[in-house]
Amino acid sequence: MSEFFFIVFKMSFIEIAYLIGVILIVGFMLGIMEGLSNNFMQRALGRKGVMLTAWLGTPVHEIGHALMCIIFKHNITEIRLLNTRSDSEVLGYVRHSYNPNSLYQRVGNLFIGLGPIFSGTASLIIALYLLLPKAFNTYKVFLVQGINSDKIDKGTISSIFSAGTTLTKSIFTVPNISNINFWIFLIIAICIASHIALSKADMNGAKDGLLVLFILIFMVNIIMRYFSINTTNYIIRLSRYNAHLIGFLIIALIFSAFTLVFSLLCYGIASLKR
């Protein structure tokens, strides 16, 4: 009996990793880069350095939370897209309530916590599409042609990173540098990428949803395993979006890395002046 539950537990863990593992890993990477970026900007320019990007990045971040609250039927009790008070470290927030007896709303805590990754990445893609359509089309074509697998393997990962390199080269070109749209996009991308990651409060809120989702998958697997039905194959089919999702999320990673370099340069210049 103990072996049965161990097998089901392992199966459930693999399945939840297939479903949201990519988003969690990217969120963790974005968090590290954002933390470093904001730290350098804070040390270089103080709070006003953070506000240089927060005016746009924070509202996009909070809108991500708010949209997920609506989708998962949470009641938004208070929302502040941007807090300009100098005596507060909180740049923005969405306060919400939910019915703890509703499994749907409790699972929603996970996606509400992850909301900024969705809203931030979507905003970057829209900005790229509107302001630099040639770069967007180049990236889209390369991504579609390069990712010809429904699973994540070495070939797929190689194609995704190649797509990222292609995107970077198609954005930072000599003709684009003389184009006002390039500079508008660059400002937007830096602002959004500087605040796309999840805060500690976001992660704490997502924990409950992650736990409930895992328990639900675990309970379903116990029933299905009893009837000799392997749900992993169905989950893998359902999570085929992962390869394409990484392709879009890499845009956020690219500009988060660019923002980190930019903030480091600001810190270096500020240090030389002191």
N, C-alpha and C positions, 0 to 999 in steps of 0.2 A: 504493500500500500504506500509506503514511504517513497519507493522508487517511482510509483505512478505520479505522485504529487511533485516530485523533483522534475520529472520529465515535462509535466504540464507547466511548472514554474519556468523552466528553461525555455520552453516553447513560447510562453507569454512574453518573456523578456526579449526574445529575438523579434517577436512580432511588433512590440511597441518600439523597438529600436528601428525597425523598418519604417514604421509609420511617422515617427517624429524625431528620430535620432539625428538626421541631417540638420534639421532646424535648431536643435539643441546645441550641436557642435558648432554651427556657424554663429549662434547667439553667444556662445562662450568666447569664441575668437573675436567677435565684434566687441564684446565687453572688455576684453584685455586691451584692445587697441584704443577704444574710446576712453578708458580709464587713463591710459598713458597720455593720450592727446589732450584731454581736459586738464590733466595735471601740469603738462608743459605750458599750456595756454594760461592757466591760473598763475603759475609761477612767473610767466613772462609779462602778463598784462593785468593780473588780478581778476576780479569777477567780471570786469568789462570785457576781458578776453574771451570768457565763456559766453557772454551775452552776444558777442559778435556772430556766433553761430546759432545760439539758442533761439533768437527771434523767429527763425524758421524751423530749425530742427526739433525744438521742443513741441510746438503745436502738431507737427507731423507725428511725433512720438505719441502724444496723448490722444490724437485722433484714432490711432491704431487701437489703443485700449478701448476708446468709446465705441468704435464700430463693432468690436468683438462683444462688448457688453450688450449692444442692441441685438446682434445675431443670437447670442445665448440667453437673451431675455432677462438680463440683469437690470435692476433699477438704478439708473445713474442719479445719485443724490447730490453730487456737486462736481463741477468740472472747472478746471482752470488751465487753459491752453498755454499760458505763459505768465509766470510770476516774476514781476520786475522788482520786487522789494529787495533792497540790498542787504537787509538783515536776515534773509532766509536763504538757505542752501537748496531749498526745493524749487526747481525751475517750473514745474507744472505737475498736475495730478488729476486723476479721475477717481472719485470715490463712488462706490457702488454697493448695492446690497442684493442678496439673492436668497432663494428658498433652499436651505440646507438639506431639505428632504427630496429635492429634485436632482436626480443623477445628471440630467442634461445640463443644468445650471452649474453643478459642481465640476463637471468635466470642462465647462466653459471657463473656469478659473485658469486652466492651463492655457487656453488660446487667448484669453484676455491678457495674460502675462506676456505671451509671445506676439501680441498685436503689433508693437512697434516694428518688428522685423518685417511683417507683411506690408504695413503702411509705408515704411521707409523704402523698402525695395521697390514697391509699386510706384512710389513717387519718383525714384531715380529712373526707372524705366520710362515713365511718362515724360519726364523732362528730357531724357535722351531722345525719345521719339519726336518730340515737338521742336526741340532746339537743334539737334544734330541728327537729322533723319538719315543721312548717308552712313554715319557711324552705326546707327541703330540697325539699318538694313544689312550692313556688312556683318555685324555681330549675329543677327538673326539667321542669316543664310548659313554662316559658318556653324552656328550652334545646331541647326536642323540637320545639316549634312554630316557634321562631326559626330553627333550623338545618334547612333543607329542601333542602340541597344536599350532594352527595357530594364536592365539591371545595372548596378554600379560595379564595374570591374576596372582593371588597370587601363584598358583601352578607352573606356568612357571617361575616367578621370583625366587621362592624358588629353582627350579631346576637349574637355571642359577647360583645362588650363591653357590649352592652345587658343580656345575661344577667348579667354580672358586676355591673353597676349595680343590677339588680333584686335579686340575692342580697345585696348589701351593705345595701340598704334594708330587705330582709325580715329581716335579722339584727339590725340596730341600730334597733329600734323601742322606743317607750316601754313597751309591755307586756312586752317581752323583758327590759328593764333591771331590772324588778322580779321576774324569774324566775331562780331559783338556777341553772337549767340553762344560762342564757345565760352566766353568769359561769364556770361549769365549762367550757363550750365555749370561751370566750374564753381561759382559761388553757391548755387543751389546744392550741388553735390557735396561740397565741403560742409555746409550747414546741416544737411540731413544726415550725412555719414557720421558727423560728430555727436549725434544724439539718437542713433538708431538702436544702440545696444540696450539690453535690459538692466534695470537697476536692481539692487538687492530686494527692494519692495516688490518689484515685478516677479522676481524669481520665487520669493516667499509665497506670493499669491498663486503662482503656477504649481507649486508643490502639491497642494490639495487636489487640483484637477488631474495632475499626473498620477497620483496615487489611486484616485477613483477610477481613472481610465484603465490602469493596470489591473485593478481588482475586477473590473468588468470583463476584461479580456481573459483573465485567469479563470473566472467562473464559467464563461462561455466555453473555454477550452476543456474544462473538466467534463462538461456535458458532452461536447463533441468527441472528446477522447474516449468517453464511455461507449459511444456508438461507432468508434474507429474511424472518425472523420478528421482528416488532417487539415486544420484551418490555416496552417502556415502558408500553404500554396495559394490560398485565397488572399491572404494578407500581402504576399509578395506581388500578386497581380494588382492589388489595390494600390500598392505603394510604387507602382511603376513611374509615378510622377517624380520620384526622387532625383533621377538623373537630370531631368529638365529643370527641376527646382534648384538644384545646385548651380545650373547654368545661369539662372537669374540672380541667385544669391551672391554669385561671385562678383556681380556689379557692386553690391554693397561692400564686399570685402576689399575690392580694388580701391574704392574711394575712401574707405576707412583707413587703409594703409597710406593712401596719398595724404589724408588729413593728418595722420600721425607724423609723416615727414614734414608737412607744413608747420605743424605746431612745434616740432623739434627745432626747425629753422628759426621760428619766432623766439623761442627760448634762447637759442644760441645768440641771436642778434641782441636781445635784451640783456643777456649776460655780458656781452662785450661793451655795452654802453655804461655798465655800472662800474 
